[in-house]
């Protein structure tokens, strides 16, 4: 919040970010599949892809199939 990283981020992207922060390990890594994310977050393929791109562009996550990393 202090650096306004989440300002202007869509609610779908924020939902993905919150999920990843909640489930990641000590290194910020999450192994959840797209199918699991569709199920838990109720997102479709296009929305999940857009959320991933938005969070990556904002410098909040790194994604390289199949791994997510929440960045500090």
C-alpha positions as protocol buffer text, in pm:
chain_id: "A"
residue {
  index: 1
  type: UNK
  ca { x: 0 y: 0 z: 0 }
}
residue {
  index: 2
  type: UNK
  ca { x: 278 y: 246 z: 86 }
}
residue {
  index: 3
  type: UNK
  ca { x: 432 y: 231 z: -260 }
}
residue {
  index: 4
  type: UNK
  ca { x: 92 y: 214 z: -430 }
}
residue {
  index: 5
  type: UNK
  ca { x: 176 y: -110 z: -610 }
}
residue {
  index: 6
  type: UNK
  ca { x: -187 y: -220 z: -606 }
}
residue {
  index: 7
  type: UNK
  ca { x: -344 y: 108 z: -713 }
}
residue {
  index: 8
  type: UNK
  ca { x: -528 y: 61 z: -1040 }
}
residue {
  index: 9
  type: UNK
  ca { x: -506 y: -319 z: -1024 }
}
residue {
  index: 10
  type: UNK
  ca { x: -830 y: -500 z: -1117 }
}
residue {
  index: 11
  type: UNK
  ca { x: -1020 y: -696 z: -855 }
}
residue {
  index: 12
  type: UNK
  ca { x: -947 y: -1020 z: -1045 }
}
residue {
  index: 13
  type: UNK
  ca { x: -575 y: -951 z: -1020 }
}
residue {
  index: 14
  type: UNK
  ca { x: -604 y: -862 z: -654 }
}
residue {
  index: 15
  type: UNK
  ca { x: -790 y: -1188 z: -589 }
}
residue {
  index: 16
  type: UNK
  ca { x: -511 y: -1382 z: -758 }
}
residue {
  index: 17
  type: UNK
  ca { x: -247 y: -1189 z: -564 }
}
residue {
  index: 18
  type: UNK
  ca { x: -420 y: -1252 z: -230 }
}
residue {
  index: 19
  type: UNK
  ca { x: -454 y: -1620 z: -312 }
}
residue {
  index: 20
  type: UNK
  ca { x: -87 y: -1649 z: -406 }
}
residue {
  index: 21
  type: UNK
  ca { x: 28 y: -1463 z: -95 }
}
residue {
  index: 22
  type: UNK
  ca { x: -187 y: -1694 z: 116 }
}
residue {
  index: 23
  type: UNK
  ca { x: -63 y: -2022 z: -32 }
}
residue {
  index: 24
  type: UNK
  ca { x: 301 y: -1947 z: -119 }
}
residue {
  index: 25
  type: UNK
  ca { x: 594 y: -2101 z: 63 }
}
residue {
  index: 26
  type: UNK
  ca { x: 871 y: -1911 z: 246 }
}
residue {
  index: 27
  type: UNK
  ca { x: 1031 y: -1819 z: -87 }
}
residue {
  index: 28
  type: UNK
  ca { x: 706 y: -1686 z: -231 }
}
residue {
  index: 29
  type: UNK
  ca { x: 663 y: -1989 z: -459 }
}
residue {
  index: 30
  type: UNK
  ca { x: 325 y: -2139 z: -546 }
}
residue {
  index: 31
  type: UNK
  ca { x: 265 y: -2450 z: -753 }
}
residue {
  index: 32
  type: UNK
  ca { x: -113 y: -2419 z: -795 }
}
residue {
  index: 33
  type: UNK
  ca { x: -231 y: -2516 z: -1142 }
}
residue {
  index: 34
  type: UNK
  ca { x: -452 y: -2304 z: -1364 }
}
residue {
  index: 35
  type: UNK
  ca { x: -734 y: -2556 z: -1311 }
}
residue {
  index: 36
  type: UNK
  ca { x: -711 y: -2507 z: -934 }
}
residue {
  index: 37
  type: UNK
  ca { x: -708 y: -2130 z: -974 }
}
residue {
  index: 38
  type: UNK
  ca { x: -1015 y: -2143 z: -1202 }
}
residue {
  index: 39
  type: UNK
  ca { x: -1191 y: -2347 z: -936 }
}
residue {
  index: 40
  type: UNK
  ca { x: -1087 y: -2147 z: -628 }
}
residue {
  index: 41
  type: UNK
  ca { x: -1113 y: -1799 z: -777 }
}
residue {
  index: 42
  type: UNK
  ca { x: -1392 y: -1851 z: -1029 }
}
residue {
  index: 43
  type: UNK
  ca { x: -1182 y: -1706 z: -1310 }
}
residue {
  index: 44
  type: UNK
  ca { x: -1187 y: -1815 z: -1674 }
}
residue {
  index: 45
  type: UNK
  ca { x: -879 y: -1867 z: -1890 }
}
residue {
  index: 46
  type: UNK
  ca { x: -871 y: -1516 z: -2037 }
}
residue {
  index: 47
  type: UNK
  ca { x: -930 y: -1343 z: -1703 }
}
residue {
  index: 48
  type: UNK
  ca { x: -662 y: -1548 z: -1526 }
}
residue {
  index: 49
  type: UNK
  ca { x: -413 y: -1477 z: -1804 }
}
residue {
  index: 50
  type: UNK
  ca { x: -490 y: -1105 z: -1784 }
}
residue {
  index: 51
  type: UNK
  ca { x: -456 y: -1104 z: -1406 }
}
residue {
  index: 52
  type: UNK
  ca { x: -120 y: -1280 z: -1431 }
}
residue {
  index: 53
  type: UNK
  ca { x: 5 y: -1027 z: -1686 }
}
residue {
  index: 54
  type: UNK
  ca { x: -119 y: -734 z: -1480 }
}
residue {
  index: 55
  type: UNK
  ca { x: 52 y: -857 z: -1163 }
}
residue {
  index: 56
  type: UNK
  ca { x: 373 y: -931 z: -1352 }
}
residue {
  index: 57
  type: UNK
  ca { x: 370 y: -587 z: -1515 }
}
residue {
  index: 58
  type: UNK
  ca { x: 320 y: -428 z: -1172 }
}
residue {
  index: 59
  type: UNK
  ca { x: 622 y: -620 z: -1039 }
}
residue {
  index: 60
  type: UNK
  ca { x: 416 y: -809 z: -784 }
}
residue {
  index: 61
  type: UNK
  ca { x: 469 y: -1161 z: -918 }
}
residue {
  index: 62
  type: UNK
  ca { x: 691 y: -1358 z: -1147 }
}
residue {
  index: 63
  type: UNK
  ca { x: 536 y: -1639 z: -1350 }
}
residue {
  index: 64
  type: UNK
  ca { x: 705 y: -1915 z: -1541 }
}
residue {
  index: 65
  type: UNK
  ca { x: 479 y: -2210 z: -1609 }
}
residue {
  index: 66
  type: UNK
  ca { x: 393 y: -2379 z: -1380 }
}
residue {
  index: 67
  type: UNK
  ca { x: 539 y: -2167 z: -1099 }
}
residue {
  index: 68
  type: UNK
  ca { x: 433 y: -1838 z: -949 }
}
residue {
  index: 69
  type: UNK
  ca { x: 657 y: -1635 z: -724 }
}
residue {
  index: 70
  type: UNK
  ca { x: 528 y: -1348 z: -513 }
}
residue {
  index: 71
  type: UNK
  ca { x: 791 y: -1074 z: -522 }
}
residue {
  index: 72
  type: UNK
  ca { x: 887 y: -852 z: -230 }
}
